[in-house]
């Protein structure tokens, strides 16, 4: 199965998230998916090494989704094997000082950079949270922002950055269960914020804002993938498969040694 083709939002395609099945598992069962994920994460680590050695390209991964959709979990399970010691690798988040950016720009050659929310915050979080009055909901306000995003991503792509953007799609019922779990488990209480409930009350507005942003900003050089995320194990599998499918198509090459190694003798 080609996960890239199955879940990619083609440029110009309309999107109605209510018609995308958040429970879809593409016929996979959990044990097989977990085994495949383990193989994929090992392959991602190997591909990262090749990416770093090649030093001509970088990888930017953007994660978006409703609260509790699993952005942190995706980073932990899919990109856990990525070597944090390679300069410039790391995770950016828009939400907390604990995870503020600490690394170089995503376009640096040889780098791998997952980003949570931050990339699309101006056209999703601010708009969907109700800060936008009637005049700011008009295309005259938002379309230029979409254009700037597309132009920025085109610049990254032209400089050798491979861009993969994942929308982690969960149902409203699934979100309720996950938020309740944060209340019920003392070890998860710290993750709960009252603001989550305010945003949940605006679910439909959030969905429309996401639909608009994804439709306007899914391009050939920066595609969006709508990932069914009700099943965490399948979410992780799907993202890992698309990363592997994408990086495996790149003809990485190892640089030539700077000296003639045939004459080197280690005593």
C-alpha positions as CSV (number, residue, x, y, z in Angstrom):
1,X,0.0,0.0,0.0
2,X,1.2,3.5,-0.9
3,X,0.4,5.7,2.1
4,X,1.6,8.8,0.3
5,X,-1.1,8.5,-2.4
6,X,-3.8,7.3,0.0
7,X,-3.6,10.3,2.5
8,X,-2.2,13.1,0.4
9,X,-4.4,16.1,-0.1
10,X,-3.9,16.9,-3.8
11,X,-3.4,20.5,-4.7
12,X,-6.7,22.1,-5.6
13,X,-8.8,19.4,-4.0
14,X,-11.6,20.4,-1.8
15,X,-11.7,19.1,1.8
16,X,-14.5,18.2,4.1
17,X,-13.0,16.8,7.3
18,X,-16.3,15.4,8.4
19,X,-16.1,12.9,5.4
20,X,-12.6,11.7,6.3
21,X,-12.7,8.7,8.5
22,X,-10.6,9.3,11.6
23,X,-10.9,5.6,12.5
24,X,-9.5,4.4,9.2
25,X,-6.7,1.8,9.6
26,X,-6.4,0.8,5.9
27,X,-6.9,-2.8,6.9
28,X,-4.0,-2.9,9.3
29,X,-4.1,-4.6,12.7
30,X,-2.3,-3.2,15.7
31,X,0.4,-6.0,16.2
32,X,1.4,-5.9,12.6
33,X,1.4,-2.1,12.6
34,X,3.6,-1.9,15.6
35,X,6.1,-4.3,14.1
36,X,6.2,-2.3,10.9
37,X,6.6,0.9,12.8
38,X,9.7,-0.5,14.6
39,X,11.2,-1.3,11.2
40,X,10.3,2.2,9.8
41,X,11.8,4.0,12.8
42,X,15.0,2.1,12.3
43,X,15.0,3.0,8.6
44,X,14.3,6.7,9.4
45,X,17.4,6.7,11.6
46,X,19.4,5.3,8.7
47,X,17.9,7.7,6.2
48,X,18.7,10.6,8.6
49,X,22.3,9.5,8.6
50,X,22.4,9.5,4.8
51,X,20.6,12.9,4.7
52,X,23.2,14.3,7.1
53,X,26.2,12.9,5.1
54,X,24.8,14.0,1.8
55,X,24.4,17.6,3.2
56,X,22.5,18.8,0.1
57,X,18.9,18.5,1.5
58,X,17.0,18.9,4.7
59,X,13.7,17.5,6.0
60,X,10.9,19.7,7.5
61,X,8.0,17.9,9.1
62,X,5.0,20.0,10.1
63,X,2.4,18.5,12.5
64,X,-1.0,20.1,13.0
65,X,-4.2,18.9,14.6
66,X,-6.9,19.6,17.2
67,X,-5.9,19.6,20.9
68,X,-5.0,16.0,22.0
69,X,-4.6,14.8,18.4
70,X,-1.2,13.4,19.3
71,X,1.4,15.7,17.9
72,X,3.9,15.1,20.8
73,X,3.1,11.4,20.6
74,X,3.9,11.3,16.9
75,X,7.2,13.0,17.5
76,X,8.1,10.6,20.3
77,X,7.2,7.4,18.5
78,X,8.1,8.2,14.9
79,X,11.1,10.5,15.3
80,X,12.4,9.1,18.6
81,X,15.4,7.3,16.9
82,X,16.4,10.6,15.1
83,X,19.9,11.4,16.5
84,X,19.5,14.5,18.7
85,X,23.2,15.1,18.6
86,X,23.3,16.0,14.9
87,X,23.4,19.8,14.8
88,X,20.1,21.5,14.1
89,X,17.8,18.6,14.7
90,X,15.0,19.0,17.2
91,X,11.4,19.9,17.7
92,X,9.7,23.3,17.6
93,X,6.5,24.0,19.4
94,X,4.3,27.1,19.6
95,X,2.8,26.3,23.0
96,X,5.3,26.3,25.8
97,X,8.6,27.9,26.9
98,X,9.7,24.3,27.8
99,X,9.8,23.5,24.0
100,X,10.7,26.9,22.5
101,X,13.0,26.7,19.4
102,X,16.6,26.0,20.3
103,X,18.0,25.0,16.9
104,X,19.0,26.4,13.5
105,X,16.6,27.1,10.7
106,X,14.9,24.1,9.1
107,X,16.5,24.8,5.7
108,X,20.0,23.9,6.9
109,X,21.4,21.1,4.7
110,X,21.4,17.7,6.4
111,X,18.9,18.6,9.1
112,X,15.7,16.9,10.2
113,X,13.1,19.2,11.9
114,X,9.7,18.2,13.1
115,X,7.6,21.3,13.9
116,X,4.4,21.3,16.0
117,X,1.7,23.9,15.2
118,X,4.1,26.8,14.8
119,X,4.2,26.8,11.0
120,X,0.5,27.4,10.5
121,X,-0.5,29.1,13.8
122,X,-1.4,32.5,12.3
123,X,-4.0,31.0,9.9
124,X,-5.4,28.3,12.2
125,X,-5.0,28.9,15.9
126,X,-5.7,32.7,15.9
127,X,-8.5,32.4,13.4
128,X,-10.2,29.4,14.9
129,X,-10.0,30.7,18.5
130,X,-12.5,33.4,17.6
131,X,-10.0,36.3,17.6
132,X,-11.0,37.0,14.0
133,X,-13.9,39.3,13.6
134,X,-16.1,39.4,10.5
135,X,-13.7,41.5,8.5
136,X,-10.8,39.2,9.3
137,X,-12.7,36.1,8.1
138,X,-12.8,37.5,4.5
139,X,-10.5,36.1,1.7
140,X,-8.9,39.6,1.4
141,X,-7.3,39.0,4.8
142,X,-6.5,35.3,4.8
143,X,-5.6,34.6,1.2
144,X,-2.4,36.8,1.3
145,X,-1.3,34.9,4.4
146,X,-1.8,31.6,2.6
147,X,0.2,33.0,-0.4
148,X,3.0,34.0,1.9
149,X,3.1,30.5,3.5
150,X,3.3,28.9,0.0
151,X,6.0,31.3,-1.1
152,X,8.0,30.6,2.0
153,X,7.7,26.9,1.5
154,X,8.7,27.3,-2.1
155,X,11.9,29.1,-1.1
156,X,12.7,26.2,1.3
157,X,12.0,23.6,-1.4
158,X,14.2,25.5,-3.9
159,X,17.0,25.4,-1.3
160,X,16.7,21.6,-1.0
161,X,14.3,21.2,1.9
162,X,11.8,18.3,1.6
163,X,8.5,19.4,3.2
164,X,6.0,17.0,4.7
165,X,2.9,18.3,6.5
166,X,0.6,16.1,8.5
167,X,-2.8,16.9,9.8
168,X,-3.6,14.5,12.6
169,X,-7.4,14.0,12.2
170,X,-9.3,12.9,15.3
171,X,-13.1,12.9,15.9
172,X,-14.8,15.0,18.5
173,X,-15.7,11.9,20.5
174,X,-12.1,10.8,20.6
175,X,-10.9,14.2,21.7
176,X,-13.3,14.0,24.6
177,X,-11.9,10.7,25.7
178,X,-8.3,12.0,25.6
179,X,-9.1,15.2,27.5
180,X,-11.0,13.2,30.1
181,X,-7.9,10.9,30.5
182,X,-5.9,14.0,31.3
183,X,-8.3,14.8,34.1
184,X,-8.5,11.2,35.4
185,X,-4.8,10.4,35.5
186,X,-2.8,12.4,38.0
187,X,0.3,11.9,35.9
188,X,-1.5,13.6,33.0
189,X,-3.1,16.4,34.9
190,X,-0.3,18.8,34.0
191,X,-1.3,18.5,30.3
192,X,-4.8,19.7,30.9
193,X,-5.7,23.4,30.3
194,X,-9.1,25.1,30.6
195,X,-8.3,26.7,27.2
196,X,-8.7,23.3,25.7
197,X,-12.4,23.3,26.6
198,X,-12.8,26.8,25.2
199,X,-11.4,25.6,21.9
200,X,-13.4,22.4,22.0
201,X,-16.6,24.6,22.2
202,X,-15.5,26.1,18.8
203,X,-15.0,22.7,17.2
204,X,-16.8,23.5,14.0
205,X,-15.0,26.8,13.5
206,X,-11.7,25.1,14.1
207,X,-12.5,22.4,11.5
208,X,-13.5,25.1,8.9
209,X,-10.3,27.0,9.5
210,X,-8.2,23.9,9.1
211,X,-10.1,22.9,5.9
212,X,-9.4,26.3,4.4
213,X,-5.7,26.3,5.4
214,X,-5.1,22.8,4.2
215,X,-6.8,23.3,0.9
216,X,-5.0,26.6,0.2
217,X,-1.6,25.4,1.3
218,X,-1.3,21.8,0.0
219,X,1.1,22.2,-2.9
220,X,3.4,19.9,-5.0
221,X,6.4,21.2,-3.0
222,X,4.6,21.2,0.4
223,X,1.9,18.6,0.4
224,X,-0.6,18.1,3.3
225,X,-1.5,14.6,4.4
226,X,-4.7,14.0,6.4
227,X,-3.8,11.2,8.8
228,X,-6.6,9.2,10.6
229,X,-5.5,9.6,14.2
230,X,-8.2,8.1,16.4
231,X,-6.0,5.0,16.6
232,X,-2.6,6.2,17.9
233,X,-0.8,3.1,16.6
234,X,-2.1,3.7,13.1
235,X,-1.3,7.4,13.2
236,X,2.3,6.5,14.0
237,X,2.5,3.9,11.3
238,X,1.0,6.2,8.6
239,X,3.3,9.1,9.3
240,X,6.4,6.8,9.5
241,X,5.4,5.1,6.2
242,X,5.1,8.5,4.4
243,X,8.4,9.7,5.7
244,X,10.1,6.5,4.6
245,X,8.4,6.5,1.2
246,X,9.5,10.1,0.6
247,X,13.1,9.9,1.8
248,X,13.6,6.5,0.0
249,X,13.0,8.3,-3.3
250,X,15.9,10.7,-2.8
251,X,19.2,9.7,-4.4
252,X,21.4,10.3,-1.4
253,X,25.2,10.1,-2.0
254,X,28.0,9.9,0.4
255,X,30.7,12.6,0.0
256,X,34.1,11.6,-1.4
257,X,36.9,11.4,1.2
258,X,39.1,14.4,1.3
259,X,42.2,12.3,1.1
260,X,43.3,9.1,-0.6
261,X,42.3,6.5,2.0
262,X,44.2,3.7,0.2
263,X,47.4,5.1,1.5
264,X,46.2,5.4,5.1
265,X,47.6,2.8,7.5
266,X,46.4,2.5,11.1
267,X,49.1,1.1,13.4
